[in-house]
Amino acid sequence: MTSVFAVVKRLLASNRLSFIITALVVLCATSSGDTVLSNGNYTWLLAVLSPFFIVFYDFPKLMRLGASKRDYFLGCLISYGFLAFCISLVNSLVHLAVDPAYPAQTVINMMDVCGWTENGIAIAGIQQMCFLLLVMVFLHVLLSMQAHWYGWLTDAALAAIICVFTPVAPLRSVLSGFFRVIMLNGSALPHIGVCLLLSAALALAGLAVLKRKTL
Amino acid sequence: MIELNEVTKRYGHSTVLKNITLSIGEPGIYCLLGRNGAGKTTLLKSIAGYQNITSGTIRVCGRKITTSTLDTGVSYIENFARHFNLPVRKLLRIASEVSPDYDCGFAGEMMDRFELEGKKKFSQLSLGMKTMVSTIICLASGRDVILLDEPVLGFDAIMRVEFYDMLAESFQKHPRIIIVSTHIIEEIAKTIQKLIIIDRGSIRFSGTLKSLETKAFCVSGLQGDVEAATRGLNVLGRDTAGGLMTSYIFDRPPEPAGSLEVRPMSLQDFFIQMVGHRGGALR
């Protein structure tokens, strides 16, 4: 396991740029009016940026340093889990400590929008963490596939689903139903279960992609 | 330990490796020789599991090697490999952390010998130094199979000598299969024990340097005498100039006769003859 943790350490360390960008956005973002966006929402940016660095920058370099694909795969999962935990923790703290500092305004935090805070802040934090894990694993798999024809096919399929499902009412309800299950879901246990199951399924798909990855 | 069975690799319509069957069982320093585009890098990358072959099988220590192999047990380094832009010492430390059997002592010793500045970032190193860092990482990895693809590219003469010493020391410390591909043939001859020659995707020769010493000869003299002396022998090639001839043979040495001069063939000449040099008046 030492080598896996060495990979985790390197993945997190070389993700410095994502941390800086996210921190700048979180600290500098401002909004005006009666309804404002919580700055904690911007911590989600880290979940979007990290897979880019991990897939495109870290993979070839770690391989050249002698890491195995197995260690890289496990390292990625642990890193995403850790990042999801940290993002969730920071956003929860912002929601608890910073958001109430705007008494005259309505502060929108995604944890409220998704209905997670109905279950208390601790459970909401766990729900958020599972959702962010799903987002990062999904992005990781999608980005890993970009070097192959099936990556482009998946991009096209996703674009087609959004383009076709959005304007057609019955299909739109399917799409919104899907997002209600994975994101806008106030029922903690089903939400956590679905996110973890989908993350596991995507991780397996990611393993299959990794096994085909060349250098 | 390395078994290649009918290995073929195609890129579109071009066949880079043609039905290669090769077995490398004993630990040793092997030199992989081949012209540009002969298939050396493709062969090494395939053994390392960096890319898939079109057909056939590759096994390393009994383990089938494809890109699906999550831990190949092979350490491969290509020339101009790019690493994290970190100080050299940190880079070597990370390498030691991700490779369970990494030889920190060897890596540190080599760092001192090559006067690598531990605080200098990888991007600030010269081309030769970058290659040296990659080579140290590869040799210190503690893996059973080490593949070095053109490691001396960018080295000056002194660094090359130091590199060959390092290779020999590393092997002495940890005997295993080390395959080095290079174009600088004569220099590496003192370090290697075995030779593999690849040409146009096929293995042309695989054997020990000792077999070359006992079987590879240049026979020079008058054309008629040389032809008579080498009749029935395995002649690899011939050069003729003004009634004189040099025959390159891989066989028992011919019987001495009047105008004949028989001398051992250099590794470079052997390679040139094996990969199909046609000969000519200027040589």
Interface residues (C-beta under 8 A of the other chain):
Chain A: T2 S3 A6 V7 K9 R10 S14 P60 K61 L62 R64 L65 G66 A67 S68 K69 R70 D71 F73 K211 R212 K213 T214 L215
Chain B: K45 Y50 Q51 N52 T67 S68 T69 L70 D71 T72 S75 I77 A81 R82 H83 F84 L91 I94 A95 E97 V98 S99 P100 Y102 S134 I137 C138 S141 R143
